Amino acid sequence: MPTVGPGSKILVTGANGYIPIWVVRRLLEKGYSVRGTVRSADKGQHLQDTFKSYGDKLEIVVVPDITKDGAFDEAVKGVDAIEHMASPFHENVDDPKEFIEPAVNGTVGILKSALKNAPDVKRIVITSSVAAILTDTTAPSTFSERDWNEASIKEMEEKGREAAPMAKYRASKTLAEKAAWDFYNKHKSEVKWDISVLNPPFVFGPMIQQVSSPTSLNTSMQYWWNFVIEDGQKSRQALSASNSWVDVRDLADAHILALEKEAAGGERIIISQGPFVWQEWIDIARSIQPSPLPNRKLPEGFPDIKKSYDRNYDASKEKRILGVQYTTKEQATKDMLEDFAKRGW
């Protein structure tokens, strides 16, 4: 299926978010035009200010509630491709339905709008998560795109409101992605576009979105800040827990490559730089001298912790199809510390 290149107009949903704003930046840098959706006009102002040098190459449209029927009907008109990155806003939600339905409706909704109003769209890239792939297990595991997180769906179905918040979140990601594939497979004979789904793990790296304080960081960066910067006692078990990560700038690059590479169409692709244990980030942050945060006493953790990567992801498909060039932990750490310093944190 034909894909897009510089000069094309790309719709980026949730454009003011941590990951999407980097995608907007990369697109503009490469010569694309961008239409970005935000929930309110004031959220769009930061985007306009950040990218004012690009003039009318950036257009902002307000979509107050992405879960409403037809929310994207106007936004999709006249674009060549879509980066669907917006997530529904949750606050103090207990009922699993209130997690699941907005996630599913937000994802399927944009596909419905594209089916109805965007005959020239060539590709829709959807940001999912390894939350839709992994299953918690004590045994060392390597997950691939063939895996689905059925366990979180089962827990949510069995326990309802009593299910763990993480299970509800992971189930919502899994069901939203499944719904996207179901919709696409049902309608692909009617459309010129295909979909590509990207599944990142933890996302770290410097920020260009509007963020006022560490307490308003997005989830991945909140974890990083709490483990690496906040001086509080963390258990040996927590600091030796195995996870995987990707730098936000590399994930943005992956989103552009997924638009441009024909072979990415119809594929689910894990985007992971590799595994880590939290102690590694602590050690790296402490090793950077002079420290970008001289007034902060960074936690020491347990430097004798052995790196045991029990949870891994097979990223061979990404290497074969996209070929992202990944940032090192050392560079990402330095860039994050310098970002925090600039913000006076």
Secondary structure, 3 states (H helix, E strand, C coil): CCCCCCCCEEEECCCCCHHHHHHHHHHHHCCCEEEEEECCHHHHHHHHHHCHHHHHHEEEEECCCCCCCCCCCCCCCCCCEEEECCCCCCCCCCCHHHHHHHHHHHHHHHHHHHHHHCCCCCEEEEECCHHHCCCCCCCCEEECCCCCCHHHHHHHHHHHHHCCHHHHHHHHHHHHHHHHHHHHHHHHHHCCCEEEEEECCEEECCCCCCCCCHHHCCHHHHHHHHHHHCCCCCCHHHHCCEEEEEEHHHHHHHHHHHHHCHHHCCCEEECCCEEEEHHHHHHHHHHCCCCCCCCCCCCCCCCCCCCCCCEEECCHHHHHHCCCCCCCHHHHHHHHHHHHHHCCC
